[in-house]
Amino acid sequence: MIHKEMFLSVLRTSEVLFVFPKASPKSLCHFPKHIKTRTRSYHSSRPQSTNTKPVATGIRKMGSIQKPKVLLIGSITHAKEEWDALKDVADPIVVKSTNRSDFLAEAKSGAFDGVVTAFRSFTSMSITGQFDSEILSSIPTLRFLCQNGAGYDPINISDCTSAGVQVCNVPIIADDATSDTAIFLMLGALRMFNPCMATLRTGEFKGPAFKLGHDPRGKVLGILGMGGIGREVARKAGVFGMKVQYYNRKKLSEEMSGGATYVGFDELLGTSDVLSLNLPLNANTRHIISTAEFAKMKQDVVIVNTARGPVMDEAALVESLESGKVRSAGLDVYEEEPKIHPGLIKNPNVILLPHVGTLTYETQKAMEVFTIENVRRAVEEGRLNGLVPEQAHLAKS
Amino acid sequence: MRHPRPQILFFNPVRHALRKYQELASVAQVEVISSTNRLEFFKDLEKKYKDITAIYSKFDAELIQKLPASLKFICHNGAGYDAIDIQACTARGITVTNAPDPVTNATADLTLFLLLGAIRQLNPSLGSLRKGAFKTGVDFGHDPQGKILGIIGMGRIGRAVKRRAEPFGLKTIYHNRNQLTEAEAAGAPYVSFHELLTKSDIISLHVPLNSQTRYMIGADEIAKMKDSVVIVNTARGAIIDEAAMAAALDSGKIASVGLDVYENEPEINKTLMGNERALLIPHLGTHTTETLAAMESLAMENARRGCFGESLLTVVTEQQEGKSL
């Protein structure tokens, strides 16, 4: 990366200056940005992408400038104005296909030729399936993939890196809504509200299904995965009088962890009254909670999962609920959404939400706006704000 | 003839604070009521229960008249005592205690569950999942961050709710019989009832039920509220005109409600029951093993103190010092 001072010194000493039309001036002056959210500012520890490949700039053709193409995979629900505003710098193309084979055919037909940046919406899984090397090969000009979500497990990051595609997701913005959902599920499960909520609507007030619940006060909450969402769950749980401990890939500073205790994985399992799963789904975390782990947990443990279904072996959870080892569970995600293990459906002790962790007007709009800003940044500056951690090595300093 | 140990009559057996019950049984004669109906009880009051000193209970006003002269204390195993005619007790020289503190945390926790469930509009999705539709047709909810929470009744529970609301980014305003000190209010602005109604995105009720608070929220008050307001009630059902609330929920004036209490428990207004934007819990405000044990212990401790002439812990407000007994 050329620093501003170097560029100026070259200017002063050169007799002939070659200007490369593809180098955008902004990329020569790279300053780190702070990611700001609606509620608090955050010093970005995320890698900032570099302009490693030239951005397709305007090409004079028949007296008009063709704008760079950006691809919308899925849909925009709330930030339609912001998406439309991209037209002043880009030419947006919407994927018409509704399944993978049609998508590949549409790509082959040339519909996505020249696309450098793509916006991938949460619902686009049904269109492309896993975003892997086959999909990537169908759009060879792609350089930037902007995922509209905190989770990005449907994207094969190593395939993207091999193909020279940088990926960003949406950090921080989803933290509040997801942690609020976790707290709702935790209270619902601990307090055992589900049996009576069901019978109330059939006309029986408390009914025979009624079971006493437990107070969160004084209970130990174990958080698996102390990223932005895990830390928010910890912060909110504190006000209910819970003691918080966590397991994370690495220990956090006192300030970051908010005073929560760092423990080993087995200790987390063995000493938590409530276990909240807040880790990303990847090859290392699939079924991280399974039969062996349930065996290590406390009797009457309560499980909360707002992360991804496959981090937990759903059949093993059902067995543990039926044996009574797990007293109750609060779930927002499932191994094979929208399919849910029938053992969960028929268990009255579980409170089940259909993956609505961030389903609010405010959060959905903020996520779309953030992602659209990244699309614009990719077009105008040839870089993204907040690469996924697996691509940290692609960022400079 | 006086019994050597004071006699305490239990209307409900103790289920959770068993150790405390055993301790009490070593200093007093404890008995669980055996009368199987009201008339039989009235007869028993003249015979085997004629020397009772304290009752650990939940019961109604007519009974008070039938109680023997020896009865000096009614130790209510709950925070709300709207079912006890305090004036009648006072007239008969009977002191009533309740159990306010143990219920605070459990009720405030439930309030947050209902508040989150209502503002996030989660009840419809709980239902659609169980019907096999996953989240098809489910609407977006709202985040609590930045919304205004209006607390009506800033007693122990109201203040506990405010503390819990903070990390969710809610801005709390409150209305109360009297303005609290800065410290007690913990920074929440004191507003008039009218201002609270018009400014709040979420309204949560935490007042006791009495002649002043009955139907304090009716059609007129709802009309003053913001469009798409969210209402949470963990206090007493009769504070709200349930039919008016149901109609406003149907019209969409109220976006969602989170309720633990109802005007005529265990009956619930049919319109309300039929609306999926109503998150409904059947009065489970304090139904945890820990809180029930704490409530039982407190009621028993008051009964023990009353029997042995020690000062009571939690006499009801209306009978406290400065008021005539």
Interface residues (C-beta under 8 A of the other chain):
Chain A: R38 T39 D176 A177 D180 T181 I183 F184 L187 G188 R191 F193 C196 M197 A198 T199 L200 R201 F205 K206 G207 F210 L212 G213 H214 D215 P216 R217 G218 R235 K236 G238 V239 F240 G241 E337 P338 I340 I345 I351 L352 L353 P354 H355 V356 L359 T360 Y361 E362 T363 Q364
Chain B: N105 A106 D109 L110 L112 F113 L116 G117 R120 L122 S125 L126 S128 L129 R130 F134 K135 V138 F140 G141 H142 D143 P144 Q145 G146 R163 R164 E166 P167 F168 G169 E265 P266 I268 M273 L279 L280 I281 P282 H283 L284 H287 T288 T289 E290 T291 L292
